[in-house]
Amino acid sequence: MHPWKVKWAADAQEQLADLWLRSADRGLLTIASDHLDQILARDPRDPGKEASEGLWKIIVSPLVALFEIDDQNHVVIVTALGLITKN
């Protein structure tokens, strides 16, 4: 099985940087974002969940990410990133 190439859209990179700068636990965010990359590189559909047509969602605590899957080019594109909200 070939790993997927994971790319981050500029907006998602900016969101991660903003979260990191405002975080009290930057190490946790770094670990979570690295783990997110590893999971998506293995298989973006597991444990990802389809949020809407063409848009997927994954939670790697404390992060939640939205991403797109380009099957033809075997690429995953992280399009948005945020923190898990508590209801």
URKA-V217252 format. One record per run of one state. SS is the DSSP state (H for helix, E for strand, C for the rest). FROM is the first residue (numbers start at 1). TO is the last residue. If there is no record, write none. Layout:
BEGIN
SS_FROM_TO ; SS_FROM_TO
END
This chain:
BEGIN
C_1_4 ; E_5_8 ; C_9_9 ; H_10_22 ; C_23_25 ; H_26_42 ; C_43_48 ; E_49_52 ; C_53_54 ; E_55_60 ; C_61_62 ; E_63_70 ; C_71_74 ; E_75_83 ; C_84_87
END
